[in-house]
């Protein structure tokens, strides 16, 4: 797992290492749209970084709506009996899996 530390160059290099290690052919990035579906400041920042990733990694990088994934992930973990610190540590990982599965199930994943 790559930890965000505020150093994009380093983070992108680490991500490039993962892409190379697994021979990834594409990357899906969660896009934090506003509840109305509009691109707000957070989503604009992600879109700018996606442009950088496309250049840095040399593979297709797509975005996918991540609204409600954290809530869904927390709910799924709570339903499985994980609560408190154990749950919090896994929420982002489960949310990422939900984003990817949603992309696969949608038109983006049906190529």
C-alpha positions in Angstrom: 0.0 0.0 0.0 1.3 3.5 -0.9 0.9 6.0 2.0 0.2 9.6 1.0 2.9 11.7 2.5 2.5 14.9 0.5 5.3 14.2 -1.9 3.7 13.6 -5.3 6.9 12.8 -7.1 7.7 10.1 -4.5 4.2 8.8 -4.5 4.0 8.6 -8.3 7.3 6.8 -8.4 6.1 4.2 -5.9 2.9 3.8 -7.9 5.0 3.4 -11.0 6.9 0.6 -9.2 3.6 -1.2 -8.4 2.4 -0.7 -12.0 5.6 -2.3 -13.2 5.6 -5.1 -10.7 2.1 -6.2 -11.6 2.3 -5.3 -15.3 -0.8 -3.1 -14.8 -2.5 -2.0 -18.0 -4.6 0.7 -16.4 -5.4 2.6 -13.2 -8.8 3.5 -11.7 -8.9 6.6 -9.4 -11.8 7.5 -7.2 -13.3 10.9 -8.1 -14.8 12.7 -5.1 -17.7 14.5 -6.8 -20.0 16.6 -4.7 -23.3 15.1 -3.7 -24.9 16.8 -6.6 -22.4 15.2 -9.0 -20.5 18.4 -9.7 -16.8 18.8 -9.8 -15.8 20.7 -6.6 -12.4 21.6 -5.3 -11.5 18.1 -4.1 -12.4 16.5 -7.5 -10.6 19.3 -9.4 -7.4 18.4 -7.4 -7.9 14.7 -8.3 -8.4 15.5 -12.0 -5.1 17.5 -12.0 -3.3 14.7 -10.4 -4.8 12.2 -12.8 -3.3 14.2 -15.7 0.1 13.9 -14.0 -0.4 10.2 -13.4 -1.2 9.6 -17.1 2.1 11.4 -18.0 4.1 9.7 -15.3 2.9 6.2 -15.6 2.3 5.9 -19.4 -0.8 3.8 -18.9 -4.5 4.7 -19.1 -5.8 6.3 -15.9 -9.5 6.7 -15.5 -11.7 8.2 -12.8 -14.7 6.7 -11.2 -17.3 8.3 -9.0 -16.5 7.5 -5.4 -19.5 9.1 -3.7 -20.8 7.0 -0.8 -18.1 4.4 -1.0 -16.7 5.2 2.4 -20.2 4.9 3.9 -20.8 1.6 2.1 -17.4 0.3 3.2 -18.0 1.3 6.8 -21.4 -0.3 6.7 -20.1 -3.5 5.2 -17.4 -3.8 7.8 -19.8 -3.0 10.7 -22.2 -5.7 9.4 -19.3 -8.2 9.4 -18.7 -7.4 13.1 -15.7 -5.1 12.7 -16.0 -2.0 14.8 -13.7 0.7 16.2 -10.1 0.9 15.3 -10.1 -2.4 13.4 -12.8 -1.0 11.2 -11.2 2.4 10.6 -8.0 0.8 9.4 -9.8 -1.1 6.7 -12.4 1.4 5.5 -10.2 3.0 2.8 -9.1 -0.5 1.5 -12.7 -1.7 1.3 -13.8 1.6 -0.3 -11.1 1.1 -3.0 -12.4 -2.4 -3.7 -16.0 -1.0 -4.0 -14.8 1.7 -6.5 -13.0 -0.9 -8.6 -16.0 -3.3 -8.5 -18.4 -0.5 -9.4 -16.1 0.4 -12.4 -15.9 -3.3 -13.5 -19.7 -3.6 -13.2 -20.4 -0.3 -15.1 -19.7 0.6 -18.7 -16.1 1.4 -18.1 -15.3 -2.2 -17.2 -17.2 -3.8 -20.1 -14.8 -3.4 -22.9 
